[in-house]
Every structure is written in C-alpha cells, then in structure tokens.
Amino acid sequence: MKKRQGWLFFIIFLLTLSIYLLINYPLKFGLDFEGGSSLTLQLVKENGNVTNEELEAVQFVLDKRVNNLGVSESNLQTLGRDQLILELPGVNVQKTKEAERILGKTALLEFRIQKVGTNAELKKLQLQRSSINNLIDQFNKNRGEKSEFIALNNYLINIQNELEFSPESEVLYQKLIETKKFINNQIAKLFMKTDLTGKDLIDAGRRQEQTNNNWEVTLNFNDDGAKKFALITKSIAGTDQFLSIILDGESISEASVGSQFSVNGITGGLATISGSFNAQEARDLEVQLKGGSLPLPIKIIERNNISPLLGQKNIIKSLYAALGGLIFVGIFMIFNYRILGLVSVLSLILYGFFNLAFYSLIPVTLTLPGISGLILSIGMAVDANILIFERIREELRNGNTLIRSIDSGFQRANSSIIDGHITTFISCFVLFLLGTNFVKGFAVTLGLGVGISLFTSLNCSKTILRFLTTYQSLRQKNLYLSGRNFSN
C-alpha cells in the first residue's frame, strides 16, 4: 500500500514539475511555426566541381558561425552538390542582414611580415585610411546636414584621385567603405605571407580598450601557432618592419614589435588585433574567427521570409489536428475499455505533460516533422495500454480477482511492450545518425516520446488503476468486463 502511495505522490510531483517547466521555459518552435528567414547559399569554385568533403567543411564552418551569432535552433542542410539552405527561425529582416554579412565572408586570417623598402608607401596608405576613418565618423555624426555631405564627398574625391580608385556605388557611405577596403587591400600587398594562419587559432574574444571607446579582438593560438607567432615576432623585433593581420585579403591591423622581444619573440600564444573597431565590428570579427575560415567562398542566391502569421496558422492547424486525434482516441478507449479506457486517457494526459516538459527543458525545437514524431509516439503509448488491458481482460475471463488480474496483465504485457519500444528506439537512433535535420527532429521527438511512453504505460497506468480500485464502487466487474458480475 505504501509503495503504491509513493508512486502516486511521485507522479503528482512529476506533473507539478512539468507544469512549472512549461510555464517558465516556453516551447521553442521551428521556422514552419515561428516564422523567420531562409537563405539559399551557393558555393563558388572556379575550377572543378565542389567535392563532398568541401561541402561538409563549409557546412561545418557555417554551423559554428550561426551558433556564435546567437541564432538559436537554426537549421542548415545541403541542397544538391554545391548548395546549402540555412533556416533562421524567428529572425527578423535586420538580423538576417547581419547573418548574411557574417556568413558570406571567407574569414581567412593571415599574419604577414612587411616587405623591405615599403615604409614610405605604407605610411602614405595608413594616412589615407586614417582620413577615410575620420570621414566615416563625420558622416555618422552629421547624417542630416547637406553641407557636410557635400564637404565629405569633395574630400573623398581628392583621396580617390590620389589612389586612382573609383568606387562602384554612388551612395556616399558605400563609397567610403569601398575606398577603405581598397586601401586595406593595397596595404596587404606590401606584406609577405607566413605559415601562421587562422587554422592555428584555438579561440577568439573581444574587449574594450582602456584608453578609448574602441574595441579590440583577442586571439589565442594552439601550441604550434604559439611557436610560429614567437618566431615571427622575434624576426622583426626592433626593426622598422611591421606585422600585419590580414582578413580576407584586407589588412585590418599593422603593429611593430619592440626590441625587448628580439631574443624570444612574443611568447604565450596570445595576440591582440587593434583596428579601431566599434562594438559591432569587434563582435562580427570574433564570430568569424571562432567559426574558422571557409574553404570556399559562398554567395547568397535566394532569400525567403516566412511571416509569423503563416507560422501561427501552422500552429493552430497542428493544434486542432493533435487535439482532434486525442479526443477521438480517448472516446474510443473509454467506449471500448470503460474504466481501463479512462485510465488510459489519464495516462495519456500525463504523457503529454511529461513529453512537452522534456521538450522545453532540453530544449527541443518543434517543427512539423517533430510534431509528427510526437503524434506517432502517442499512438505507441495507446498501443502499449491496449496490450496491457487485453491481458487484464483475459485474466478476468479466466476467473481471477481484479487485483490479481491487474498485476498479471501488466506482468504478461511487459515483454511485448519493452521489445516494441526497443525496436523503435533503434530506428530512431539510425534516423538521427543518418537523416537530415528535419528527419533528426522527427527521430528526437519520437525517441523521447517512446521513452516516456514506456514509463507512463508501465508505471503511471498501473498506479492510477490501483488507486481507482481502492474505491469499492469502482471494483464492479461490469466496469471492466461486460456481461458478468464481479466481487472481490
């Protein structure tokens, strides 16, 4: 008796905990429910076809970049031999543009040493870049003033004439950015490549400089990278040569190395990129470096937005379908199995709460395939109850008492239920390993549902049934097996 009461209180505790989790940790929905953006990405390879290894490498880097962006529960899958589809649930237009900007960059990080005899040209380019940075700052401060716009544009034209460069855009801000990029590319040509690249990075971070409002990006090299960095800095320490940090062919920072490092170089495997970054620029660079460099460039060839309104319609339709199915199943079970059917319905309600609580806690992103897995697992939970109830009816027909029939029915059905659930688990495991992201979502929800179904059918149903049979009015045999009277 105490054991049955202990199980009953445990089930009530789990139900209370599930309700608490669902209230405090709302369920997460995928793109087909929540709305968001979908990007089709094309891999660009000039000579030859994209190999499977290259496609997988690009997918791996992009997946890391999206995670570092803070876009939760994104979906990235391959399309054909040279395309990828990226889905960003709940992402607005502004966030999509940010993702496009960061994802599209190759993020090839290089460390180069200045070529001998290029000091005069480097200083000239650095001065021109400084002037461009000042123009960008002035533009941001005086966006609405037409006179400032004309003055900035005239000053920019003088710099462009010196550089013999003509930007493609006619918008002033874009012309400033294009000119700055051109200068950084010209600076990068004044430096020689080394064997130290972004592949030697362990991690990247960002922090605000103490002397001003600018931000800097911190680098942490692996052991091999730390040795390379020490040798490079040792070779130019105390000379007039600079060390440049190149990202995607643009020099973003040039620094001299003091003579105090001429013996051992800069050791410890730590470095800092100071390029007059603002907070957003530093964050973008951090995300790109953490994700690693793309083995192949990509371009975005298609953009699709799914409005939250369409997602809301999907939720409502799925909710109607799920509730309708549960109601019909409940009616069938109560009509056919009477008290046992009522127990099944109560067990299914507990199953639903436990399942959704797991989804919110892990968390699991609910998509249409995921909902399909949930509904299929509900069917398995009902099937397990039917196996048990039929065994109980057989025992009752053989003249056993109700309590003995319940115990024997659960015991006889155990092996069949466990075997059926194990085979389903194996299928879910294979689907998760080999399937695409949508199939994986289906496998996860089905697998979790099967596990919880095993608990509710073997424990919750038995506990509820034994609790109901403590009432004499509910121990009449016609409530379980029609046509004959029962007494215990």
N, C-alpha and C positions, 0 to 999 in steps of 0.2 A: 504493500500500500504506500509506504513512504517513498519507495523507488518511483512509483507512478506519479506521485505528487511532485517529486523532484524534477522529473521530466516535464511535467506540466508547467511548473514555475520557470524552468529553463526556456521553454518555448515562448512563454509570455515575455520573458526578458529579451529574447531574440527579436520578437515582434516589436517591442518598445524601442529597442536599439535600431531596428530597421527604419521605423518611422522617424526617429531622431536624425538618422543619416540622410534620409530623403529630404527632410526639411532643411538641414544645414549644408548639405552637399548636393546641389541640384544636378540632375542628369545632364550629360553633355550630348548634343545632337550633331550629326554629321551635316555635310553640305546639302544633302537632299531634304533635310528637315529645317536646318537653321538658316539656310541661305548662305551666300558668300561668293567667292570668285574661283574661277577655273582658268588655268593658264596652260596652253599647249606650247611646249618647248622643243625647238629643233636643234639637234647637234650639228655643228658645222665642221666638216672635214674636207679640205680642198682636194687631197689626193687619196683615192681609195674609199672603200665603204667603212662605215663605223662597225667595229667588232663588238661582240657581246661583252668582252672584258672592258672595253672603253665605255660602253653604255652603262654597265654596272658601276664603274668607277664614278661616272658623272652623277648617277643616281645617288650613290653613297655620299658624295660631297654636298649635293643639293639638299639631301635629307638632313645633314648636320647643320647646314646654314639655316634651313627653315626652323629647326628646333631652337637654334640660338636666337632667332628672330623673336621668339616668344609666341609664335603662332601655334596654338595647341591643336592636337588631333588633326593635323594636316594629312592628306593622302597623296602619295607620289607613286605613280605606276608607269610602266613602259607602254609605248604605243608603237608597234612595228619594230623596225630595226634601228631607227635613229631619232625617235621622238619620245617625249615624256609628257604626262599630264599631271599637273600639280593642282590639287584642290585645297582651298583655304576656307574652311567653314567659319562663318560669322565675320569675315574680313571685309571691311568697307573699302571704298574706292581709294582713299588716301593710303591705307595700309597696303593695298595691292600695289600701288605705285612704289612704295618703299620696298616691298618684296621684289618687284621687277628690277629695281635699281641694284639691289644687293645680289640677287641671284644671277643676274646677267653678266657680272664681272668675273673674269677668269681668276683673279686674285693670285697671280703668280708673283711671289715675293722673292726678290733677289738682293744680294748685298754685293756692291761693286766698288772697286778702287779707282780713284781718279787717274786719268791718263796724265803722263808728264807733259808739261808745257801748255796746259789748258787753263791756267789760272785766270788770265785776263778775260777769256771768253766766258768762263764760269761766273766770274763776278758781274759781268755785264748782264747775263741772263738772270742771275739772282736778283739784281737790282730791278730789272723789268718785271720779274714775278712779284717782287715786293710792291711795285707800283700797281700791278693788277689787283693784288690783295687789298690795297687801300681803296681802289676804285670799287671793288665789291662791297667793302664796308660802307663806303659813302652811298652806294646805290641802296643798300638795305636801310640806311638811316633816312634817306630822302626820296622815297619811292614816289611821293605825290607831287614833287616840285619839278616843273617842266624845265626851269632854268638849269637846275642841277643835272637834269637828264642830258641837256644839250652839251654842258661843260664836260661831263663824264664821257660822252660819246666822242667829242673832239679830242680829248686826251687819249682815248683808246685808239683812235685813228693814227695818232702820232706814233704810238708804240707799235701798232701793226705795220706801219711803214718801215720802222727800224728793223722789224723782224722779217719783213717781206712775206707776211702771212695775211690771208684774207679768210675770215670765218664764213661758214655757210649760212648761219642763222642771221636774221635781220633784227631779232629781239636783242636789246642791249645786254640784258643779264646773260643770255645764252652766248653772246659774243665774248663777254668777259670770261665765261667758263671755258669756252673753246680756246681762247687765247692762252689762258693759264695752262691748259692741257698741252698745247703746242710747246710752250716754254719748258714744261716739265719733260716732255719727250726729247727736246733738244739738249737739256741738261743731262738726261740719261745717256745720250750718245757720247758724252765726254768721259764716261766711266767704263772700266774693263770688268767683265764678268769674273766671278769667283765660283767655287764649288759650294758656297753656302747659300741655301735657298730656304723657302718656306717648308720644305719637306723635313728640315731639321728642327722644326718647332714642336714643342710639347703643348704650349698654351699661350694665350694672349689675353691681355686685360687692358683696362683704361683707368686713368686717374686725372684729376685736375692739377695743373701746375700751381705751385705755391706762390709764385711771383705775379701771376696774372690770371685772367679768366680762361686762358687757353687750356686745351686738354692734350694729353699725350697717351700713346699706346705702349704698353709694356710687352716685352717678348721674353719667353722662357725656352731656351734651347735644350735639346737632349744632350747626352754626353758627347756624342760625335760632333754635334753642332757647336757645343761649347768650346771644343778643341779648335775647330775651324775658325770660330769667331776670335779666339785668343791669338791665333797665328796671324789672321788678317790685321787685327788692330796693332799687333806687335810690329808688323812690316811697315806701317805708315806712321807709327807713333813718333811725335816730334818733328815730322816733316810738314811740308806745305800741301801735302795731298789730303783729300777728303775721302771719307767713307760715305757712300750714298746708299739709301734704301729705296729700291725700285719696286713699284707695284704696277703690274700690267704695263710695263714699258714706260711708266712715268716716275720721275724722281720726286719723292714726297718729303725727303729729308736728307740733308748733307751735313756731316759733322766731322770736325777734326779730332784727332786723338792726341792727348797730351804726352809730353816726353816721359812722364813718370811711368808710362806703360810700355816703354821701349824694351824692357827686359822680358816680361812675361805676357804682355798684352792684357786685354781686359778679360779676366777670368770670372768663373762663377756661372756662366751660361745665361746671364741676364742682360737685356738691352732695352733701350727706350727710343721710340720714334716721336720726335717733336717736330710737328709740321704746322703749327698754328691752327690746330683743329678746334672746331667747336664741339659741343657735347654729342650732337648727332653724327658728325663726321667720324669722331673717335669711335662711337658705337658701331657704325657701319663697317669700319676697318677691322674692329675687333671680331665682328661676326664673320667677315670674310676670311680672316686669318685662322680663326678657330675651325671653320669648316674645311680649310685646306684649299688648294688651288684646283681648278677644273682642268682635267687632262685635255678637254676640247672646249672651244668656245660654244656658247649657245645663243640662240635668239628666240624671242617670243613671237610666235606666228599667229596666235589666236587668243583672244580674251573673251570669257563668258562670265556673266554675272547672274546669279540666281537670287532673286529678291526674297527677303524674309516672308513676304506674303505667300509666295509659292510654297516655301518650306512649311508655313503654318497650315496650308491646305493639306500637305502631305501628312502632317502630324494628326490633323483631325480625321482624315480618311483612315489612317492606320489605327487610330484610337477606336473609331467605330468598328473597324474590322475585328480588332482584338476583343473588344467588349462583346460584340455580337457573337463571336465564336465561343467565348467563355460562357455567355448566358445560355446558348443552345446546348453546350456540353453539360452545364450544370442542370438544366431541365432534364436532359436525357438520363444523367446519373441518378437524380432524385426519383424520377419516374420509374426507373428500372431497378434501382437498388435500395430505395427508401432511406432508412436511417444510414445505411452504408453509403448511399449516394450523397447524403447531407455531410457525412464525414469527409467524403472526397472533395466536396465543394469547399469546406472549411480548410482542408489541407492545401487545396489549390490557391486559396487566398493567402495563406501563409507562404506558400511557394512564391507567389507573385511579389510579396513584400520583401522576402529574403533575396530574391533574384535582383530586383531593382536596387536594393541597398548595396549589393555587391557591385553593381554597375556604377553607382555613384561614388563608391569608396575607392575603386581601383585606379582611375575611373575607366569605364568603357564608353566609347563613343557610339551612340545608337544611330545606325543608318538603316535603310530599308532591308538590306541583306541581314543586318543584325537583328532586326525585328522578326525576320523570317526564322532565324535560329531560335529566338525566344519562343515563338509560337510552336515550332516543332518540338521544343523541349517540354512545353506544356502538354502536348499530345502524349509524349513519353511518360510524363507524370501521371496522366489519366490512365494510360495503359497499365502502368505498374499497379495502380489501385484496383483496376478491373481484375488483374491476375489474383490479387490478394482476396478480393471479395468473392470471386468464384470458388476459391479454395474454402473460404468460410462457409459458403452455401453448401458445398459438398459435405463438409463435416456436420452441418446442421441436419442435412437429409439423412445422414448415417446415424442420427440419434444422439450426437454429442451435445453437451451443455453449451450454452452461449460462450461462456468464458473460455472453456476448453477449445471450442471451435475457433474463436478469435486467435488464440495462441498458436493452434495447429495451422490455421490458414496462413498466418504470417510466416511461420517456420517453413511450410511447404513451398511458399512462393518465393522465398529468399533467393534461392539459387538461380531461378529463371530470371528474376529481376536484375540481380547482380551481373549475370552473364550478358544480358541485353545491354546494360549500361556500359559495361567494359568494352564491348564491341563498338558501341557508339563513340566512346572516348578515343579509341584507336583511330576511328575515321576522322574525328575532329583533329587529332594530332597530325595526321597525314595532310589534311586540308590546310592546317595552319603552316606547316613546313613548306608545302609546295604551291599553295594557292597565291593569288594576287591579294592586294589589300582588302578588296571587297569580300573575297572568299575567306580571308583570315578573320574579318569581322563576324561573318556567319559562324565560323568554327569556334571563335571565342565565346560568343553568346550561347551557342548550342552546348559547348563543353561545360561552361559554368552552370547552365540550366540542368544538364544531366546530373552533375554532382549534387546540386541542391535537391533535385527530384529524388535522388536516392535517399537523402536524409528525410525529406518530408513524407515519402511513401512508406518507409520502413519504421520511422520513429514518430513523426507527428500524427499520422493517421492512426497508428496503434494507440498513442497516448490519448487522443481525442475520443476514440471509440471506447477505450476502457473507462474514461471519465464519464461518458454518457451512460454506460451500463451500470454505473453506481446508483442510478435512479430506477426504482422498481417499475415505474410506468413506461420506461423505455426498454424493458427487458422482455417484452412480449414478442413471441416468435413470429407473429404475422407482420411485424415491422421489419423483419429481416428475410423471412421466407414465407411467402403467402401459402394459404391452404391448410396449415396445421397449427395447432396451439402449442405454446411453449411455456414451460415453467422451469425455473432453475432451483 
